[in-house]
């Protein structure tokens, strides 16, 4: 790439080879003049205000891409339910087309960032995102880069895209709320409204609720009956190691395959993840009705997107799995559960 420096007063009639950025702190950041703009005499005062006393004319070799040409190629990185905007100032933004779970191939992102001139920034993988939400951006840092650098980026994503969104699926959930104190009316249930709210947030709903005393056989039979009409079963209470807490025993008696009892997440250590055939069955510890954000908020959205939870998925959440209990909860726009 060859550059030629031209005094601004002598640049009238010349074509800008790239966007020129203007920044007003706290108010605006964007192109004051776009690539391809023909400089006029009236533009000179504004160019001087943004610090441009000279214009650099750029001549590319046949082995190079201009920043915007490179950015256009990077659209190919978008996977399922991802759209793009730009290029603007040499950058492409990636946007979720639907509400769902963002999937980022972390190793691929790291490999791309090791390629000269390329910078690729994404949000965390496995977080809920909204349709229309920006999730990533990529650009080349200089005005031009070797075509071979761009081809390396595209080769990494030939068989698998670094970004995709798995959309939520509307599911009918069954709630099994256990505990003598609730079933016998001694205290008011606080679990149901919390769980209904979390399900509704992701487009699902409750179609069956049962309040049961601490009887493992009764809980087992109720779970098996719910399996016939529910896509998902949430069982609350009785998840601790207290001998009176029989919910975990009932889940095993129902024949569920327990992926994990216990999670390295606070709040939510005594979370249970299991499957009764193809039906996800989640045991929710008592923290689920007291704290706004818990282990349930990490895994319920994945289940509602049809993602099967593995033991490894749970164990790796220990890094970042300690909630700060902020006065104003900002989850998922915080560090909780990011691994």
N, C-alpha and C positions, 0 to 999 in steps of 0.2 A: 504494500500500500504506500503510495507516494502522496505527500502533502505539500501544498503550496499556500504560503501565508500572504493574505491580501489585506491592505489597510481598508477599514470600513468605508472611508470616503471614496475609495476606488472600486468598491464591490457592487455599486448600483448596476442592476441588470444581470447580476450573476445568480445562479440557482443554488440554494442551500442543499448540501449533501446529507444533512441530518437535522433532526429537531433541535431547537435551541430552547433550553429550559428557563422558566421564570419561577422564582420562589418568593412568595409573600408569607413570612412566618405566621403560622396559625390560620391562614386563610386560603392559600392557593399554592399548588405545585403542579406544573404542567408545561406543555410547549407554548412558548410565546410566539414562535414561528416554526412551522412544520417543514419537514423535508420536502423539497421541490418548490418552496416559496421563492419567487423572483424578488430580489431585494430592490426596493424603491427608495428614493431620496427621503420620503417621509418616514421610513422605517428607522433611519439612522439614530434619532434621539432615543427611541425605545431600545435599540440594540446597545447603545452606550449605557443605558440604565441597568441592563442586565450584565454589564461588564464585558461586552464584546467590542473591543477596539480593532480587532482583526477577524477576518473570516478565513477558515482553512478550507481550501478546495481539495477534494480527495479523489485520487485516481486508483481504482482497484485493479489488481491483477486478475487473470482468468482463474486463478486458484483460490479466489477469495469471495466471500459473501458480504454484502453490506449488512448492517445490523438488522434492518427491517426484512431483508431477504431471508436471513437466518431465522428470524422470529417466525416468519410465515411457515418455515419448515417444521418448527417446533409444535405446531398445532397437532401433529401426528402423535404427540405424547398423550393426548386426551383419550381416556378409556371410556367405559360405559357410564352414561349419565353425566358426562363432563362436556361442557362447551367452552369456547374461548372468545376472548375479546382482544382487540389490538390488531397489529402492533401499534404501540404508542411509545415514543422515545426508545424504540428497539426492544420493547418488552411485550410478551404475551401473558395475559392472565387466564387462569383456568377457573371455571365457575361450575358449581353443582347445579344440575338441571332439576333435581328432585330432592325432597326430604329423604334422608337416609344416612347410612354409615359411610364415612370417607375411608377408603382403602389406599394407603400409600406404601409403595414398595421401597422401604427405607434403603436397602442395599443398592437399588438402582439409582436412587437419588444421590447417594454418596458417590457412586461410580461416575455419574454425570458431572458432579461438581469437581472431580479430579481432572476433567478435560480442560485444557487451557482455554481461557476467555469466557467460559460458560458459568453462570450462576443460576441455581435452581433452588427456590425456597418454597416449602410446603407447610401446611398445618399438620398436626399430629394425625397419625393413622388411628382408626377405630374410634373416632369421635362422631357424635351426631352432627349433621349439618343440614341447613335449610336450602330449599330450592332458591337459586339466585345468589347464594353465598360464594364469595371469592375463597378459593381453597389453596391456590398456589400461583407462582409467577416465575417466568424464566426469561433470561436475556443474555446477550453477550456484552461484556464490559467495554471493550473498545468499539470504534466505529465499524470495524470489519474484523472478520476472523477467517481462518483457512477453511475451505469447504470440507477438508478432511475432519476437522473438529466437529462440524455439524453432522457429518455422516456417522461419526462414532456415537454421538448422542442417539441418532435414529436407529442405529444397529442394536443398541441395548433394548429398545422397546419394540423390536420387530415381532417378537412372539408374545410379549406381555407388556401391558401399559403400566407406567409408574403411578398413574392416578385413575381411580374409578370410584363410583358411588353405588352402593347396594341399597336400593330403595326399600322403605318399610312396607311390610305386608299387613293388611288388616287382619287381626287375629281375635278370636273369641277366647277370653280368659276365664278360668274358674278360680275362685278364691276359697280356700279352706282355712278358716280362721279358728285356731284352737286355743284352749285355755278354759278351765272351769270358771274362772272369774268373769269371763266374757259370756260364755255359753249359758251361765246361770243368772245373767243379768246383774251381777254385782257391780260391774263397772261398764262404762260405755265403750264400745269398740272404736278405736281410732285408726285401725289399719285400713279398713275398706276405703274411706275417702282419699287416703294417701295413695293407695294403689290404683284406684280408679283415675286419679289425676295423672299419674305417671303413664298409665296405659293410653289415656286419651291424648296426651301430648304427642304420641307417636302414631296416632290413628287407629288404635285398637280399643277394645271395650270389654266390660265384664258381662258375661251371660249367665253366670251361676255363682251363688254365694252360700256357703254352709258354715254355721257356727257349731263347733263340736267341743265336748268335754275331752279331757286328756285320757282317751281310750284308744290304744294303738290299733285294735281291730276295727273300731268304728271309723277311725281316720283312714285306715287302709281301704275299707270298703267304699268310702266316699270318694277317695282318689280314683279308684277303679271305675266307679260310675261316671265321674266327671270326664274321664279319658274318652268316653263315647261321644261327648258333645263339645269338647273344648280343644282348642289348638295349643293351649298353654295352661299350666296349673301353677298357682302360687300358693304355697302353704306357709302360714305365719304362726309364730309362737312355738314353744317347746323345742328350741334348737340348741339349748345349752347342754352341759354335761350333768345337770341336776337329775337325779333318779326319777323325779316326777315328770321330767320332760321326755315324752314318748314319741314326739312327732318324727324324729329321725328314724326310730325303729319302725314306725308305720310306713314310712317311705320305702324302706328296705323290704318290708313284708309285702308291699304292693308289687314288688318285682322290678323296681326301678334300678337302672344302672347308675350308680353314684360316680360321677366324674371327680368330684372333690367335696369333702366336708371340711370346711375351714378355708379361709382366704387371707393372704397377707395384706389386708386392707383394713384401715381404721377410719371411720366406723364400719363394722361388718365382718369381724373375724369369723363368726360362726355361720357364715353363709354356706348353703348346700346347693350344689348344681348337680342335677341328675336328668336322666331321660327314661321315660316309660314308653318303650318302643320308640316312636318318632316324636312323641309329645314331650317338650321340655317341662321339667318339674323342678321348681326352684323353692328352696327352703329359706325363708326370710327371717333373720334374727330380729329381736325386739328393737334394735336401733333404727330399723326401717320406719318406725312411726314417730320417732323422736327427732331425728336429724333430717334436715332438708335434703342433704346429699349423702349417699352411702354407697356401699358396694353394689347395691341394686341398680344404681344409676350408671354403673360401668357396664353391667352385663345385660340388663333388660333390653336396652336399645339393640344390642347385637342379636338377641333372640328374636326380637320383633322384625329384624331384617332377614331372618332365616339363616343366620350364621350359627353353625354348630360350635359350642364352646368346648374346648379341650382343657385338660389339666394344666397344660403349659400356658394357655391363655390366662388362667387364673394366677398361677405362680409368678409370672413375670410382672404382675401388677404391684408386687411389693415395692419396686422402685417407682416412687411417685404415688404410692398408695396411702399416704398419710394425709388426711384432710386437715386443713388449717382452721376450719370452722370460722371463716371470715364473717364479720358482722353482716355484710351484704354478700350473699352467695352469688358467684358469677359463673358457676359451673355450666357448660363445659369450657368456658373461656378462662381457665386457670390451670394450675399444674396437676391437680388431683387426677390420679389414674393414668397419667401420661407415662408411657414406658418406651 
